[in-house]
Amino acid sequence: MDGRRLGAQGPEVSALGLGAMGMSDLYGPADRTESIATIHAAIDAGITLLDTGDFYGMGHNELLIREALRVGDRERVAISVKFGGMRDPAENWVGYDARPEAVRNFLAYTLRRLGTDYVDVYRPARLDPTVPVEETVGAIADMVKAGYVRNIGLSEVGAESLRRAQAVHPISDLQIEYSLLSRGIEAEVLPTARELGIGITAYGVLSRGLLSGHWTAERSIGQTDFRSHSPRFQGDNLTRNLALVEALRGVAEAQGATPAQVAIAWVLAQGDDIVPLVGARRRDRLAESLAAADLTLDAEDLAAIEAAVPHGAAAGSRYSEAQMAHLDSER
Ligand SMILES: NC(=O)c1ccc[n+]([C@@H]2O[C@H](COP(=O)([O-])OP(=O)(O)OC[C@H]3O[C@@H](n4cnc5c(N)ncnc54)[C@H](OP(=O)(O)O)[C@@H]3O)[C@@H](O)[C@H]2O)c1
């Protein structure tokens, strides 16, 4: 697989990364053996970026990655970790903590759970509203100096916070939602990241599975599944969004591809400073996603995709109102 650099000064990684969240959390039950087999298949196919968060299954996801990594794998893959999200034992979200002392505390647990001496990219999942971004980034920069962290990333922050953070320490990449259905970053965040030499790791490239072509209105989801609260998966919004997916399916079939592959290839085509994270947790889904890296979209293909899923066509916001309030990127 081709490589891409995370920002002007970040590490070189594979053009697609693997996000492990769904193997532990938020998308209903996952099969542990199949999850580990999927991580192995991804690394064997050349994926060199694994993304996790310490709060995905409250440590479960990091322990899973540790178990999956075989001898020699740690040297091959960059591990990106988000921290700061706090949850209670019933998995309710109870806020964000990105104070300097919390940075050091979260990192100590992460290193122990991952069984590693360093994290390749460390980032707050959201800004802590009570802590200036300079203080959080400054605390991670201390951990870079101490050798526990190699690069500093951010997640879901806006242009102003990117500038303030970059003034403290070089930022490798901003992790943020970007897909045919979520194009908010195009106005200000993406141009600012480019000006500052900060890369993008794009998540939700399938809009949480909605754009995959595998989602149906009949699919039953449990209360703890993110999608049971996501505005895009409800009622009329879902009907309208699935109509967009059918239009995309028409374009994909004409290219001998699936809607998921076209949706991932579209994000890849937006610039070689963007690394899409695929959320596959089964080997068949991974294989489908990986084929997107070989799909070349020319100007005519991109125009057909734009006609099928025009800018701003998504019905419903990308998070619930309460969760949107935590997004610095949406201010
Ligand atoms: N920074 C942040 O705030 C943030 C937020 C969310 C996620 N992330 C990171 O980004 C990663 C990816 O996000 P995401 O999981 O929401 O991405 P996504 O690719 O939009 O959605 C993944 C979902 O799509 C479904 N799917 C169907 N066909 C697929 C295919 N061919 N390949 C992959 N998935 C397919 C999977 O469901 P089935 O398994 O049921 O088929 C999976 O649940 C996460 O793992 C996490 O590391 C970051």
Ligand as a Chemical Component Dictionary entry (heavy atoms), coordinates in Angstrom:
data_LIG
# 
_chem_comp.id                   LIG 
_chem_comp.type                 NON-POLYMER 
_chem_comp.pdbx_formal_charge   0 
_chem_comp.three_letter_code    LIG 
# 
loop_
_chem_comp_atom.comp_id 
_chem_comp_atom.atom_id 
_chem_comp_atom.alt_atom_id 
_chem_comp_atom.type_symbol 
_chem_comp_atom.charge 
_chem_comp_atom.model_Cartn_x 
_chem_comp_atom.model_Cartn_y 
_chem_comp_atom.model_Cartn_z 
_chem_comp_atom.pdbx_ordinal 
LIG N1  N1  N 0  -11.682 11.347 16.869 1  
LIG C1  C1  C 0  -12.942 10.988 16.997 2  
LIG O1  O1  O 0  -13.762 11.720 17.558 3  
LIG C2  C2  C 0  -13.396 9.664  16.437 4  
LIG C3  C3  C 0  -14.756 9.364  16.412 5  
LIG C4  C4  C 0  -15.146 8.151  15.878 6  
LIG C5  C5  C 0  -14.204 7.271  15.374 7  
LIG N2  N2  N 1  -12.871 7.574  15.426 8  
LIG C6  C6  C 0  -11.851 6.633  14.926 9  
LIG O2  O2  O 0  -12.066 6.408  13.547 10 
LIG C7  C7  C 0  -12.215 5.010  13.290 11 
LIG C8  C8  C 0  -13.187 4.814  12.152 12 
LIG O3  O3  O 0  -14.439 5.419  12.479 13 
LIG P1  P1  P 0  -15.799 4.712  12.202 14 
LIG O4  O4  O 0  -15.710 3.325  12.721 15 
LIG O5  O5  O -1 -16.899 5.569  12.670 16 
LIG O6  O6  O 0  -15.771 4.669  10.614 17 
LIG P2  P2  P 0  -16.738 4.263  9.477  18 
LIG O7  O7  O 0  -15.881 3.602  8.465  19 
LIG O8  O8  O 0  -17.556 5.415  9.051  20 
LIG O9  O9  O 0  -17.758 3.198  10.069 21 
LIG C9  C9  C 0  -17.374 1.899  10.371 22 
LIG C10 C10 C 0  -18.625 1.037  10.367 23 
LIG O10 O10 O 0  -19.003 0.805  9.021  24 
LIG C11 C11 C 0  -19.449 -0.525 8.842  25 
LIG N3  N3  N 0  -18.943 -1.033 7.563  26 
LIG C12 C12 C 0  -19.684 -1.563 6.580  27 
LIG N4  N4  N 0  -18.926 -1.889 5.529  28 
LIG C13 C13 C 0  -17.666 -1.615 5.866  29 
LIG C14 C14 C 0  -16.432 -1.764 5.214  30 
LIG N5  N5  N 0  -16.328 -2.269 4.002  31 
LIG N6  N6  N 0  -15.328 -1.387 5.860  32 
LIG C15 C15 C 0  -15.391 -0.853 7.091  33 
LIG N7  N7  N 0  -16.547 -0.683 7.773  34 
LIG C16 C16 C 0  -17.669 -1.067 7.156  35 
LIG C17 C17 C 0  -18.906 -1.317 10.017 36 
LIG O11 O11 O 0  -20.015 -1.955 10.584 37 
LIG P3  P3  P 0  -20.140 -3.534 10.658 38 
LIG O12 O12 O 0  -18.897 -4.022 11.347 39 
LIG O13 O13 O 0  -21.364 -3.709 11.473 40 
LIG O14 O14 O 0  -20.232 -3.981 9.249  41 
LIG C18 C18 C 0  -18.399 -0.291 11.011 42 
LIG O15 O15 O 0  -19.248 -0.328 12.123 43 
LIG C19 C19 C 0  -12.674 4.421  14.623 44 
LIG O16 O16 O 0  -12.360 3.053  14.738 45 
LIG C20 C20 C 0  -11.898 5.265  15.599 46 
LIG O17 O17 O 0  -10.588 4.758  15.727 47 
LIG C21 C21 C 0  -12.474 8.769  15.930 48 
# 
loop_
_chem_comp_bond.comp_id 
_chem_comp_bond.atom_id_1 
_chem_comp_bond.atom_id_2 
_chem_comp_bond.value_order 
_chem_comp_bond.pdbx_ordinal 
LIG N1  C1  SING 1  
LIG C1  O1  DOUB 2  
LIG C1  C2  SING 3  
LIG C2  C3  SING 4  
LIG C2  C21 DOUB 5  
LIG C3  C4  DOUB 6  
LIG C4  C5  SING 7  
LIG C5  N2  DOUB 8  
LIG N2  C6  SING 9  
LIG N2  C21 SING 10 
LIG C6  O2  SING 11 
LIG C6  C20 SING 12 
LIG O2  C7  SING 13 
LIG C7  C8  SING 14 
LIG C7  C19 SING 15 
LIG C8  O3  SING 16 
LIG O3  P1  SING 17 
LIG P1  O4  DOUB 18 
LIG P1  O5  SING 19 
LIG P1  O6  SING 20 
LIG O6  P2  SING 21 
LIG P2  O7  DOUB 22 
LIG P2  O8  SING 23 
LIG P2  O9  SING 24 
LIG O9  C9  SING 25 
LIG C9  C10 SING 26 
LIG C10 O10 SING 27 
LIG C10 C18 SING 28 
LIG O10 C11 SING 29 
LIG C11 N3  SING 30 
LIG C11 C17 SING 31 
LIG N3  C12 SING 32 
LIG N3  C16 SING 33 
LIG C12 N4  DOUB 34 
LIG N4  C13 SING 35 
LIG C13 C14 SING 36 
LIG C13 C16 DOUB 37 
LIG C14 N5  SING 38 
LIG C14 N6  DOUB 39 
LIG N6  C15 SING 40 
LIG C15 N7  DOUB 41 
LIG N7  C16 SING 42 
LIG C17 O11 SING 43 
LIG C17 C18 SING 44 
LIG O11 P3  SING 45 
LIG P3  O12 DOUB 46 
LIG P3  O13 SING 47 
LIG P3  O14 SING 48 
LIG C18 O15 SING 49 
LIG C19 O16 SING 50 
LIG C19 C20 SING 51 
LIG C20 O17 SING 52 
# 
